[in-house]
Amino acid sequence: MPHTTPDEAYTHAPSIVREIGAIAELSASYSYAGAVPRELWLRKAALVDRIALHEVATYAPEVAAPAVRAAEAAAFQLLAYDEKHGTHCGRFSPDSLSSSDSTDDPGHRAYVRQEYLAWNSAEDA
């Protein structure tokens, strides 16, 4: 599967600080009685992926490892959501990654990048 690069996915993304605020606002707007909207899962996974990318570029692997594990877990959550609900925006479906149940599959984070790019492009259109 050709992967969407972080630069492709996040070029037009807001700053990490602005995205944290937007996600907090979005989180506050949904009812706890209802289901968490896909946009929240997607934006959270993309945010945590961006933080992990920064950590990997800045710190030693053992220091960055917790951020990488968090990004992998968030990516797995989005993939599971999309698989359950039949939702995705990008070229590759969750089924293309469903053979791996591991949260440390690098394809899961690539899936987040693909989905974020497709979602963000649609938002800008």
Stockholm file with secondary structure:
# STOCKHOLM 1.0

chainA/1-125         MPHTTPDEAYTHAPSIVREIGAIAELSASYSYAGAVPRELWLRKAALVDRIALHEVATYAPEVAAPAVRAAEAAAFQLLAYDEKHGTHCGRFSPDSLSSSDSTDDPGHRAYVRQEYLAWNSAEDA
#=GR chainA/1-125 SS CCCCCHHHHHTTCCCHHHHHHHHHHHHHHSCTTSCCCHHHHHHHHHHHHHHHHHHHHHSCHHHHHHHHHHHHHHHHHHHHHHHHHTCCCSSSCGGGGTTCCCTTCHHHHHHHHHHHHHHHHHHHC
#=GC SS_cons         CCCCCHHHHHTTCCCHHHHHHHHHHHHHHSCTTSCCCHHHHHHHHHHHHHHHHHHHHHSCHHHHHHHHHHHHHHHHHHHHHHHHHTCCCSSSCGGGGTTCCCTTCHHHHHHHHHHHHHHHHHHHC
//
